[in-house]
Amino acid sequence: MSLGKSKSKRHSTTSATTSQAPDDQSAEDAELSAAIAASLADPNARATKEVPLTLQNPLPEKGFGGTEESLNKRALLERHKTETPPEPKKPKVALTYATAVRRNPDNIKLYKVENDGVVGAEQGTVDWNSYYSWAFDDTKWINDANGRPMVLGRNDIANRQAYAARTDFVAGAYDDTVKAIDGLARQHDRELAATFWARKRRELEEMKTLTVGTDSLGVLKLAVDLNLVASEYHFKVAAGEYPIIGVITGKTWTDQGAPFSAVIDVGGAVVLVSPDEAWGIEESHVEEAKERKLDQRVKAEQISAVFTASPQFTPYVPTTPWITDDQIHYVTGDQMGAAGVLKRAPAGQADIDIAKEEDPVLFADQAGNPGLRLGNDIFIRDDQLGIGVEYHESVHKLSHPAMRNILGFWFNEGTTEYFTHVLLDQLVESKQIVRDDIHYETQHEGIQALIDNAGITWHELAEAYFNGNVPPLYDKVAAAAVHGGFSPDDPLSLDGYASRLDPAHAVAAIGVLKDACTDPGKVTTTTTTVTPEENI
């Protein structure tokens, strides 16, 4: 109470001196009022919270003309002159639980927020009782001790905060993003079915035999007729030429390009196979490398030298040896297939046989891979030399797990191929390597589209890929992708976009991204080019 009386008495004294103010006081007040008006007109010039003011020239008790109103005006004037406008806040994008964990909130582990803000020990899970009480957004990211990205959440009902793994969440407009991409992909499929694929189907129907270039897998037609698609009905199709019985609508494998399947006779068994086999895989770049005698194995020292020679990559290359000759494995197709199944180098034919039996579909898929990275080891098929596979896998070797863990396989592969193209640009230009644009082409284009349309920079992409600093990618997309059915409150979801960079949806995903980043008020026309599968 004594403070209140003292403050009141001081104001009374100041008021008593007002009548003794100089004649130019009204002019000074006018100046103050104008400054205040300017400050009010510019919200960025105002303080976002109350802060103590330190005036360079303390105000006198008398002679200032210091009414309470004038004192407040003076304070505002000083604040207007000296304060820096606050930095604009990053877009705050609400997160929703990822599909994989929505079905069981017990899978979403919570971690303690320590006093210094670091990630502490595990402390329970989000369960059905608190499923709707927790709210997470991407305003604050932090890595735990293992480098795993975490986000902060709050349960206002329980007055509690906790961290959770970012991989348990997707950006709020995820479902809308996926819906838009899937809708455009279906439109593309209809257009291609009526033109490109109709022509390819006629070609297949006119063929008498189908040549299978490498050992592959089909599915017994009877199993399909009876809706039996378990792995025991997969049928091994050895490399060779087989009579074509017919063509039916529908895919044998989800990742095949053609929307129909070839029916072939394999020793009396009626088997469905992907007709992609009929057109084969484009490997002219491999043949060119052989003709130019570039199909040589590469040593670790050569790989390392290419990275260190590039100023762009130097900040992300370890100063100590990071790749050695014993980590580079040149293998056959069967050995590659076994490595893909067993997640290690096969010791011999016994391991290859085990891998074939353990997962014949994965084995066949991996056997066709030009390269593979498993931990510190990279594998290159020995019939894929001179085309830069070693460098693509070495880029993987330097990558941070955060990007793949959060944004998924296809986004990670697209980014890897983007950096591989940059790394090998001079070697390709000088004809020391024959680099193709087939493998992960649309994924590479998907990353380039983010750079061209969302304004993601080389530095931001490199920091995310090599150092795990992923949040700036989300910030850029949230700020740019706000048109075409999206908005600043619900921007296109980078998580949704990344999930649709697979071969079947990548072209559509790029189209949706471009529309979302294009202000319709600044563009009069927009065209989208639909291209068929690259390998056909």
C-alpha positions as CSV (number, residue, x, y, z in Angstrom):
1,M,0.0,0.0,0.0
2,S,2.8,2.4,0.8
3,L,4.1,2.0,-2.8
4,G,0.7,2.8,-4.1
5,K,0.5,6.0,-2.1
6,S,4.0,7.1,-3.1
7,K,3.2,6.5,-6.8
8,S,0.0,8.4,-6.5
9,K,1.7,11.4,-4.7
10,R,4.3,11.5,-7.5
11,H,1.6,11.7,-10.2
12,S,-0.1,14.5,-8.3
13,T,3.2,16.4,-8.1
14,T,3.7,16.0,-11.8
15,S,0.2,17.1,-12.6
16,A,0.7,20.2,-10.5
17,T,3.6,21.2,-12.8
18,T,1.7,20.9,-16.0
19,S,0.5,24.4,-16.0
20,Q,4.1,25.5,-15.8
21,A,5.1,23.7,-19.0
22,P,6.9,25.7,-21.7
23,D,4.8,27.1,-24.6
24,D,6.2,24.6,-27.1
25,Q,4.9,21.6,-25.1
26,S,1.9,21.3,-27.4
27,A,4.2,21.0,-30.5
28,E,6.2,18.3,-28.8
29,D,3.1,16.4,-27.9
30,A,2.0,16.6,-31.6
31,E,5.3,15.1,-32.6
32,L,4.8,12.3,-30.1
33,S,1.3,11.7,-31.3
34,A,2.4,11.4,-34.9
35,A,5.1,9.0,-33.9
36,I,2.6,6.9,-31.9
37,A,0.2,6.9,-34.8
38,A,3.0,5.6,-37.1
39,S,3.8,3.0,-34.6
40,L,0.2,1.8,-34.3
41,A,-0.1,1.7,-38.1
42,D,2.9,-0.7,-38.3
43,P,2.2,-3.7,-36.1
44,N,5.8,-4.9,-36.6
45,A,7.1,-1.8,-34.9
46,R,5.3,-2.5,-31.7
47,A,6.7,-4.7,-28.9
48,T,5.2,-8.2,-28.7
49,K,5.6,-8.2,-24.9
50,E,6.3,-5.6,-22.2
51,V,10.0,-4.9,-21.6
52,P,11.6,-2.4,-19.2
53,L,12.5,0.9,-20.9
54,T,15.8,2.6,-20.3
55,L,15.7,6.2,-21.6
56,Q,19.0,7.7,-22.7
57,N,18.0,11.0,-21.0
58,P,16.1,10.4,-17.8
59,L,12.9,12.5,-17.5
60,P,13.0,15.3,-14.9
61,E,10.4,15.5,-12.3
62,K,9.7,19.1,-13.3
63,G,10.0,21.2,-16.4
64,F,9.1,18.3,-18.8
65,G,5.5,18.9,-18.9
66,G,5.2,15.3,-17.8
67,T,1.6,14.4,-17.4
68,E,0.9,10.7,-17.2
69,E,-0.3,10.8,-20.8
70,S,2.9,12.6,-21.9
71,L,5.1,10.1,-20.1
72,N,3.3,7.2,-21.8
73,K,3.7,9.0,-25.2
74,R,7.4,9.5,-24.5
75,A,7.9,5.9,-23.7
76,L,6.2,4.8,-26.9
77,L,8.3,7.3,-28.9
78,E,11.5,5.8,-27.4
79,R,10.3,2.3,-28.1
80,H,9.4,3.3,-31.7
81,K,12.8,4.7,-32.3
82,T,15.0,2.0,-30.7
83,E,13.2,-1.4,-30.9
84,T,13.9,-3.8,-33.8
85,P,10.8,-5.3,-35.3
86,P,10.4,-8.9,-34.1
87,E,11.5,-11.6,-36.5
88,P,8.6,-13.3,-38.3
89,K,7.7,-16.6,-36.8
90,K,8.1,-19.8,-38.8
91,P,4.8,-21.3,-40.0
92,K,3.3,-23.4,-37.2
93,V,2.0,-26.6,-38.8
94,A,-0.1,-28.8,-36.7
95,L,0.9,-32.5,-36.7
96,T,-1.4,-35.5,-36.7
97,Y,-0.5,-39.1,-35.9
98,A,1.0,-41.1,-38.8
99,T,-1.2,-43.8,-40.2
100,A,1.0,-46.6,-38.8
101,V,0.5,-45.4,-35.2
102,R,-3.1,-44.2,-35.4
103,R,-4.4,-47.7,-34.9
104,N,-2.6,-48.1,-31.6
105,P,-1.6,-45.0,-29.6
106,D,0.4,-47.2,-27.2
107,N,3.0,-47.2,-30.0
108,I,3.6,-43.5,-29.5
109,K,6.3,-43.2,-26.8
110,L,6.6,-40.0,-24.8
111,Y,9.9,-38.7,-23.5
112,K,10.6,-36.3,-20.6
113,V,11.4,-32.6,-21.2
114,E,14.4,-32.0,-19.0
115,N,15.0,-28.6,-17.3
116,D,17.5,-27.6,-19.9
117,G,15.1,-28.6,-22.7
118,V,17.0,-31.7,-23.8
119,V,15.2,-35.1,-24.4
120,G,15.1,-37.2,-21.3
121,A,14.0,-40.7,-20.4
122,E,11.0,-42.5,-21.8
123,Q,7.9,-41.8,-19.7
124,G,5.0,-43.8,-20.9
125,T,2.9,-43.6,-24.1
126,V,0.0,-41.7,-25.7
127,D,-2.9,-44.1,-25.1
128,W,-6.6,-44.0,-25.9
129,N,-7.3,-42.1,-22.7
130,S,-5.2,-39.2,-23.7
131,Y,-5.2,-39.6,-27.5
132,Y,-7.1,-36.4,-28.1
133,S,-5.6,-34.4,-25.3
134,W,-2.1,-34.2,-26.8
135,A,-1.3,-31.6,-29.4
136,F,2.0,-31.6,-31.4
137,D,3.3,-29.1,-33.9
138,D,6.6,-28.6,-35.8
139,T,7.5,-25.3,-34.0
140,K,10.2,-27.0,-32.0
141,W,12.4,-29.9,-33.2
142,I,15.2,-31.4,-31.2
143,N,17.4,-34.4,-31.6
144,D,17.8,-37.0,-28.9
145,A,21.1,-38.4,-27.9
146,N,21.0,-40.8,-30.8
147,G,20.3,-38.1,-33.4
148,R,16.6,-39.0,-33.7
149,P,14.4,-36.0,-34.5
150,M,11.8,-35.3,-31.8
151,V,8.9,-32.8,-31.6
152,L,7.4,-31.1,-28.5
153,G,3.8,-31.8,-27.5
154,R,1.5,-30.5,-24.8
155,N,-1.4,-31.9,-22.9
156,D,-3.3,-28.9,-21.6
157,I,-5.7,-31.1,-19.6
158,A,-2.9,-32.7,-17.7
159,N,-0.7,-29.6,-17.8
160,R,2.1,-31.6,-19.2
161,Q,4.7,-31.4,-21.9
162,A,6.7,-34.3,-23.5
163,Y,8.7,-35.1,-26.6
164,A,7.7,-37.7,-29.2
165,A,9.6,-39.0,-32.3
166,R,8.8,-37.0,-35.4
167,T,8.4,-40.2,-37.3
168,D,5.2,-40.8,-35.4
169,F,3.6,-37.8,-37.0
170,V,2.7,-36.3,-40.4
171,A,1.9,-32.6,-41.2
172,G,-1.8,-31.8,-40.7
173,A,-2.8,-31.6,-44.3
174,Y,-1.3,-35.0,-45.1
175,D,-4.6,-36.6,-46.0
176,D,-5.7,-33.8,-48.2
177,T,-2.3,-33.8,-49.9
178,V,-2.4,-37.6,-50.6
179,K,-6.0,-37.3,-51.8
180,A,-5.1,-34.6,-54.3
181,I,-2.1,-36.5,-55.6
182,D,-4.0,-39.8,-55.9
183,G,-6.8,-38.1,-57.7
184,L,-4.4,-36.6,-60.3
185,A,-2.6,-40.0,-60.6
186,R,-5.8,-41.7,-61.4
187,Q,-6.5,-39.1,-64.1
188,H,-3.1,-39.6,-65.5
189,D,-3.7,-43.4,-65.5
190,R,-6.9,-43.0,-67.4
191,E,-5.2,-40.8,-70.0
192,L,-2.3,-43.2,-70.4
193,A,-4.7,-46.2,-70.5
194,A,-6.5,-44.7,-73.4
195,T,-3.4,-43.8,-75.4
196,F,0.0,-45.2,-74.5
197,W,-1.0,-48.4,-72.7
198,A,-3.7,-49.2,-75.3
199,R,-0.9,-49.2,-77.9
200,K,1.5,-51.3,-75.8
201,R,-1.3,-53.8,-75.1
202,R,-2.0,-54.3,-78.8
203,E,1.8,-54.8,-79.3
204,L,1.8,-57.5,-76.6
205,E,-1.3,-59.2,-78.0
206,E,0.4,-59.5,-81.4
207,M,3.5,-61.1,-80.0
208,K,3.8,-64.9,-80.0
209,T,6.4,-65.2,-77.3
210,L,7.8,-63.2,-74.4
211,T,11.5,-63.1,-73.5
212,V,12.3,-63.0,-69.9
213,G,15.8,-61.5,-69.6
214,T,16.7,-62.6,-66.0
215,D,15.3,-65.1,-63.5
216,S,12.0,-63.6,-62.4
217,L,8.8,-64.4,-60.6
218,G,5.2,-64.8,-61.7
219,V,2.0,-65.8,-60.1
220,L,-0.1,-68.8,-60.9
221,K,-3.2,-67.7,-62.8
222,L,-5.3,-70.2,-60.9
223,A,-4.3,-68.6,-57.6
224,V,-5.3,-65.2,-59.0
225,D,-8.7,-66.6,-60.2
226,L,-9.3,-67.9,-56.7
227,N,-8.0,-64.7,-55.0
228,L,-5.1,-66.7,-53.5
229,V,-2.1,-64.4,-53.5
230,A,0.0,-65.9,-50.7
231,S,3.7,-66.3,-51.4
232,E,3.4,-70.1,-52.0
233,Y,1.6,-69.3,-55.2
234,H,4.5,-67.3,-56.6
235,F,6.1,-69.1,-59.5
236,K,9.8,-69.0,-60.4
237,V,10.3,-68.0,-64.1
238,A,13.8,-68.7,-65.3
239,A,15.4,-66.5,-68.0
240,G,14.2,-67.7,-71.4
241,E,11.5,-67.4,-74.0
242,Y,7.9,-68.5,-73.3
243,P,4.7,-68.8,-75.4
244,I,2.2,-66.0,-74.7
245,I,-1.3,-67.4,-74.0
246,G,-3.1,-64.1,-73.6
247,V,-3.2,-60.7,-71.9
248,I,-5.5,-59.8,-69.0
249,T,-6.3,-56.5,-67.2
250,G,-4.6,-56.0,-63.8
251,K,-1.1,-55.8,-62.5
252,T,0.9,-58.9,-61.4
253,W,3.0,-56.7,-59.1
254,T,2.0,-53.3,-57.6
255,D,5.2,-51.6,-58.8
256,Q,5.0,-52.6,-62.5
257,G,4.2,-50.0,-65.1
258,A,1.7,-51.7,-67.3
259,P,-1.9,-51.9,-66.0
260,F,-2.2,-55.4,-67.5
261,S,-0.4,-58.7,-67.3
262,A,0.9,-61.3,-69.8
263,V,-0.2,-64.9,-69.4
264,I,2.5,-67.3,-70.4
265,D,3.1,-71.0,-70.5
266,V,6.0,-72.1,-68.3
267,G,6.4,-75.8,-68.8
268,G,2.6,-76.4,-68.7
269,A,2.0,-74.0,-65.8
270,V,-0.2,-71.0,-66.7
271,V,1.6,-68.0,-65.1
272,L,1.0,-64.3,-64.9
273,V,4.0,-62.0,-65.4
274,S,4.6,-58.3,-65.7
275,P,4.7,-57.3,-69.3
276,D,7.4,-54.9,-68.5
277,E,9.6,-57.9,-69.2
278,A,8.5,-57.8,-72.8
279,W,10.1,-54.4,-73.3
280,G,13.0,-54.9,-71.1
281,I,15.0,-52.3,-69.2
282,E,16.9,-49.6,-71.0
283,E,20.6,-50.2,-70.5
284,S,22.2,-48.4,-73.4
285,H,24.3,-46.4,-71.0
286,V,25.8,-49.7,-69.7
287,E,26.6,-50.7,-73.2
288,E,28.1,-47.3,-74.0
289,A,30.4,-47.6,-71.0
290,K,31.6,-51.0,-72.2
291,E,32.2,-49.7,-75.7
292,R,34.3,-46.8,-74.3
293,K,36.1,-49.2,-72.0
294,L,34.9,-47.3,-68.9
295,D,33.6,-50.5,-67.2
296,Q,36.3,-50.7,-64.6
297,R,36.1,-51.2,-60.9
298,V,36.7,-48.1,-58.8
299,K,38.9,-47.9,-55.7
300,A,38.0,-46.1,-52.5
301,E,40.7,-43.5,-53.0
302,Q,39.2,-42.5,-56.4
303,I,35.7,-42.1,-54.9
304,S,37.0,-40.1,-52.0
305,A,39.0,-37.8,-54.3
306,V,35.9,-36.9,-56.4
307,F,34.0,-35.8,-53.2
308,T,36.9,-33.7,-51.8
309,A,37.5,-32.1,-55.2
310,S,34.0,-30.5,-55.1
311,P,33.7,-27.4,-52.8
312,Q,30.0,-28.0,-52.4
313,F,30.6,-31.4,-50.8
314,T,33.7,-30.6,-48.8
315,P,31.8,-29.5,-45.7
316,Y,30.0,-32.8,-45.5
317,V,33.0,-35.2,-46.1
318,P,34.8,-36.5,-43.1
319,T,38.4,-35.5,-42.7
320,T,39.3,-39.0,-41.7
321,P,39.0,-42.0,-44.1
322,W,35.3,-42.7,-44.6
323,I,35.4,-45.4,-47.3
324,T,37.8,-48.2,-47.8
325,D,38.4,-50.9,-50.4
326,D,37.1,-53.7,-48.2
327,Q,33.8,-51.8,-47.9
328,I,33.2,-51.9,-51.7
329,H,31.8,-55.2,-53.0
330,Y,31.4,-56.1,-56.7
331,V,28.8,-58.9,-56.9
332,T,26.6,-60.9,-59.3
333,G,22.9,-60.4,-59.6
334,D,22.2,-63.4,-57.3
335,Q,24.7,-62.1,-54.7
336,M,22.9,-58.7,-54.9
337,G,19.6,-60.4,-54.4
338,A,20.9,-62.3,-51.4
339,A,22.5,-59.2,-49.9
340,G,19.1,-57.4,-50.2
341,V,17.3,-60.2,-48.4
342,L,19.9,-61.1,-45.7
343,K,21.0,-57.5,-45.2
344,R,24.7,-58.6,-45.3
345,A,27.2,-59.9,-47.8
346,P,26.3,-63.6,-48.7
347,A,29.1,-66.0,-47.7
348,G,28.5,-68.3,-50.7
349,Q,25.9,-70.2,-52.7
350,A,24.3,-71.6,-49.6
351,D,23.4,-68.0,-48.5
352,I,22.0,-67.3,-52.0
353,D,19.8,-70.4,-51.8
354,I,18.6,-69.4,-48.3
355,A,17.7,-65.9,-49.5
356,K,15.8,-67.2,-52.5
357,E,13.7,-69.4,-50.2
358,E,13.3,-66.9,-47.5
359,D,11.8,-64.1,-49.7
360,P,11.7,-64.9,-53.4
361,V,9.9,-61.7,-54.3
362,L,12.4,-59.4,-52.5
363,F,15.2,-61.6,-53.9
364,A,14.1,-61.1,-57.5
365,D,13.6,-57.4,-56.9
366,Q,17.0,-56.8,-55.3
367,A,18.8,-59.0,-57.8
368,G,18.0,-56.4,-60.5
369,N,19.4,-53.5,-58.4
370,P,22.6,-51.9,-59.9
371,G,23.7,-51.0,-56.3
372,L,22.9,-51.3,-52.6
373,R,24.2,-49.7,-49.4
374,L,24.1,-51.7,-46.2
375,G,25.7,-49.8,-43.3
376,N,29.3,-49.0,-44.1
377,D,29.3,-51.4,-47.1
378,I,28.3,-50.7,-50.7
379,F,27.5,-53.4,-53.3
380,I,27.7,-52.9,-57.0
381,R,26.6,-55.4,-59.6
382,D,29.6,-56.2,-61.7
383,D,27.7,-55.8,-64.9
384,Q,26.9,-52.2,-64.1
385,L,30.3,-50.6,-64.3
386,G,31.3,-47.2,-65.6
387,I,27.9,-45.6,-65.0
388,G,28.5,-44.1,-61.5
389,V,26.7,-46.6,-59.3
390,E,29.7,-46.5,-56.8
391,Y,29.2,-42.8,-56.3
392,H,25.4,-43.0,-55.8
393,E,25.9,-45.6,-53.1
394,S,28.8,-43.5,-51.6
395,V,26.5,-40.5,-51.3
396,H,24.1,-42.8,-49.3
397,K,27.1,-43.7,-47.1
398,L,27.5,-40.0,-46.0
399,S,23.8,-39.5,-45.4
400,H,22.1,-38.8,-42.1
401,P,19.3,-41.3,-41.2
402,A,16.8,-38.5,-40.3
403,M,15.8,-37.8,-43.9
404,R,15.0,-41.4,-44.8
405,N,13.4,-42.1,-41.4
406,I,11.1,-39.1,-41.7
407,L,10.5,-38.6,-45.4
408,G,10.8,-42.1,-46.6
409,F,12.6,-44.3,-49.1
410,W,11.6,-42.6,-52.4
411,F,12.3,-39.0,-51.1
412,N,15.7,-40.2,-49.9
413,E,16.5,-41.9,-53.2
414,G,15.5,-38.8,-55.1
415,T,17.7,-36.6,-53.0
416,T,20.6,-39.1,-53.3
417,E,20.3,-39.1,-57.1
418,Y,20.1,-35.3,-57.1
419,F,23.4,-35.0,-55.2
420,T,24.9,-37.8,-57.4
421,H,24.1,-35.8,-60.5
422,V,25.8,-32.7,-59.0
423,L,28.8,-34.7,-57.9
424,L,29.4,-36.4,-61.2
425,D,28.6,-33.4,-63.5
426,Q,32.2,-32.8,-64.5
427,L,33.0,-36.5,-64.9
428,V,30.0,-36.9,-67.2
429,E,30.9,-33.7,-69.1
430,S,34.5,-35.0,-69.6
431,K,33.1,-38.4,-70.7
432,Q,34.8,-40.3,-67.8
433,I,31.5,-41.7,-66.7
434,V,28.3,-42.5,-68.6
435,R,25.5,-41.5,-66.3
436,D,21.9,-42.4,-67.2
437,D,18.7,-40.6,-66.2
438,I,16.6,-43.7,-65.7
439,H,17.1,-44.9,-62.2
440,Y,15.0,-42.7,-59.8
441,E,14.4,-40.2,-62.6
442,T,11.0,-39.0,-61.4
443,Q,12.2,-39.0,-57.8
444,H,15.1,-36.8,-58.8
445,E,12.6,-34.5,-60.6
446,G,10.5,-34.5,-57.4
447,I,13.4,-33.0,-55.5
448,Q,14.2,-30.6,-58.2
449,A,10.6,-29.5,-58.2
450,L,10.9,-28.5,-54.5
451,I,14.0,-26.4,-55.3
452,D,12.3,-24.7,-58.3
453,N,8.9,-24.1,-56.7
454,A,9.2,-24.1,-52.9
455,G,12.5,-22.2,-52.8
456,I,14.5,-24.9,-51.0
457,T,18.2,-24.1,-51.4
458,W,21.2,-26.3,-52.0
459,H,22.4,-25.6,-48.4
460,E,19.1,-26.4,-46.8
461,L,18.8,-29.7,-48.8
462,A,22.4,-30.6,-48.0
463,E,22.0,-29.8,-44.3
464,A,18.9,-32.0,-44.2
465,Y,20.5,-34.9,-46.1
466,F,24.0,-34.9,-44.6
467,N,23.4,-33.5,-41.1
468,G,19.8,-34.3,-40.4
469,N,18.6,-30.7,-40.2
470,V,15.2,-31.4,-41.8
471,P,12.9,-28.7,-40.3
472,P,13.9,-25.9,-42.9
473,L,12.5,-28.1,-45.6
474,Y,9.1,-28.2,-43.9
475,D,9.3,-24.4,-43.3
476,K,9.8,-23.7,-46.9
477,V,7.0,-25.9,-48.1
478,A,4.6,-24.6,-45.5
479,A,5.3,-21.0,-46.6
480,A,5.2,-21.7,-50.4
481,A,2.6,-24.4,-51.0
482,V,-0.5,-22.5,-50.0
483,H,-2.5,-22.4,-53.3
484,G,-4.3,-24.9,-55.4
485,G,-6.7,-26.0,-52.7
486,F,-4.3,-25.5,-49.8
487,S,-3.9,-22.4,-47.6
488,P,-1.5,-20.7,-45.2
489,D,-3.4,-22.4,-42.3
490,D,-3.3,-25.8,-44.1
491,P,-0.4,-25.9,-46.5
492,L,0.5,-28.9,-48.7
493,S,2.1,-31.6,-46.5
494,L,5.7,-32.4,-47.2
495,D,5.1,-35.7,-45.6
496,G,2.2,-36.4,-48.0
497,Y,4.3,-35.3,-51.0
498,A,7.2,-37.5,-50.0
499,S,5.0,-40.5,-49.5
500,R,3.8,-40.2,-53.1
501,L,7.2,-40.0,-54.8
502,D,7.0,-43.6,-55.8
503,P,7.0,-44.5,-59.5
504,A,3.2,-44.8,-59.7
505,H,2.5,-41.3,-58.2
506,A,5.6,-39.2,-58.6
507,V,4.5,-37.3,-61.8
508,A,1.1,-36.5,-60.1
509,A,2.9,-35.4,-56.9
510,I,5.0,-33.0,-58.8
511,G,1.9,-31.6,-60.6
512,V,0.1,-31.0,-57.3
513,L,3.2,-29.4,-55.7
514,K,3.6,-27.0,-58.7
515,D,-0.1,-26.0,-58.4
516,A,0.2,-25.5,-54.6
517,C,3.2,-23.2,-55.1
518,T,1.7,-21.2,-57.9
519,D,-0.3,-18.0,-57.1
520,P,-3.3,-18.1,-59.6
521,G,-3.3,-14.4,-59.6
522,K,0.1,-14.3,-61.2
523,V,-0.2,-17.1,-63.8
524,T,-2.7,-17.3,-66.6
525,T,-2.2,-20.8,-67.8
526,T,-0.8,-24.0,-66.3
527,T,0.0,-27.2,-68.2
528,T,0.9,-30.6,-66.9
529,T,2.8,-33.1,-69.0
530,V,2.1,-36.8,-68.4
531,T,4.9,-39.2,-69.3
532,P,4.8,-43.0,-69.3
533,E,7.1,-45.3,-67.4
534,E,10.7,-44.6,-68.2
535,N,11.9,-48.1,-68.7
536,I,9.3,-49.1,-71.4
